[in-house]
Amino acid sequence: MDIKINWPTEVTTLYNAYVTNKNDETLRDVSPVEVAMLQKYAKSIGDYETMYALFAESTTVRTFDEWYALNKSTDTKQTRQWSIYEAHFLQN
């Protein structure tokens, strides 16, 4: 069952401002909750590139295999867990 969400105007306006250049400066005064809503909105409309840009600290989009290889080269448990999470996120 598909559920349609009526997104607040603030979210769609922020999305439109951010999506044009994906400049993080656009999000300078935005709360973490608003960024999460922005990411959920991007996902809901199938804009995975924007969703990833909001999630990642880098603009480099890696494949699952690249993330897995990176995971093997990291040396802390926390970094390895985070890499596995990101790899799983990208694959799904």
Buried (B, 14 or more C-beta within 10 A) or exposed (E): EEEEEEBEEEBEEBBEBBBEEBEEEBBEEBEEEBBEBBBBBBBEEEBEEBBBBBBBEEEEEBEBEEBBEBBEEBEEEEEBEEBBEBBEBBEE
